[in-house]
Amino acid sequence: MVELVTKNYWWPEIMREVRRYIEEYNLCQRIKTRMEEMAGKLKLSEVPKKLWTHLTVDFITKLLVVAGKDAILVVCDRLSKMTHFIATTEEMLAEGLVRLFRDNV
């Protein structure tokens, strides 16, 4: 951009003023070229062929304490979208979560 201005104009400290204008100008900031490499093409996820072979697991936490439970373990089958909601606590260790999963899913 500075080169385009300096082809036809010149004044003391032109480079500094043009750079400052470009840095502050909103449109220049929105359309400036990105220096990082563009991301590649997205790849589709594999579609599961059987029920309950591909699962997603997540937690809902920071809930009000009811019957000593303050979190929910959410287990969802990717193919059927069938979901299990299992009441648990935030302090549950991995062994306890394995037992919950085994007993409820």
Beta strands, then each sheet from edge to edge (+ up, - down):
strand 1: 55-60
strand 2: 71-77
strand 3: 83-88
sheet 1: 1+ 2- 3+
end
